[in-house]
């Protein structure tokens, strides 16, 4: 069954009224043309313009969903003008999640072309609280009412980075102790052995949410949810359904591009998302839950969300 915009709009709005915000990780996908995006809106000089789609499609996205995860903030500190442009395209009740810029969360810069001369070099700004506040939080002040979740995504650490999970917990404790408490923070880790009582206790002490994440080498989200005390904030929950466990990012990109349809359904992952939606929707409190689906989870995030909404209806 094709993606139904009107059905999703009603479902997303109703869930948001219960504090459950469903959406996608990023939104500028050509594969969503004809599903979420109407080509007629992006015609320039008689032809479809991909540049216009990328610049303006958030407005159309926000007519259906009440939240989105801004992955772009991971690659560059967000500037005030950029944030104002995002906010101008959505309704006042729309909530953004932002991935915190990798200059704060990488222990060592990966050997990737985008890092240039920094590739493979130890990052001197890892968990630099003053830099995070000046270059990330300061611009955020201008749209603070629209900020639902700030996600510290920590890529997989290797023994040379942290010999023990306890060492990471100590470093994170020092960092979180320096941050203002006025923002909703979440932490996402990619080392399965970090999911330890000390880690969850640290987050709970700082009122920071553990972000449940579906990733190549991580336990499934259902398994993470079953860990005692994994819900570390009484009023904030975050979950990102990014990859099916066991599948690499590169495999997903190769198999699923251009993300125009589901190619490999993952029933167990959908069930975990549905359970989290029900659990959060029915708790009848002031808590907020943010659930984001990535195209690389099954092939098309819109249709995955369709299936999840059908399951909780």
Secondary structure, DSSP 8 states (H G I E B T S, - for coil): ----HHHHHHHHHHHHHTTEEEEEB----GGGBTTTB-GGGGEETTEE-HHHHHHHHHHHHHTT-SEEEEGGGGTS---HHHHHHHHHTS-TT-EEEEE--HHHH-SB--S-GGGGGGTT-B-TTTT-HHHHIIIIIHHHGGGGGGEEEEEEEE----TTT-SSHHHHHHHHHHHHHTS-TTS-EEEEE--GGG-SHHHHHHHHHTT-EEEEEE-TTS--HHHHHTSTT----TTEEEEEE-S-TT--HHHHHHHHTT--S-SS--HHHHHHHHHHHHHHHTT-SS-EEEEEE-HHHHS-HHHHHHHHHHHH-
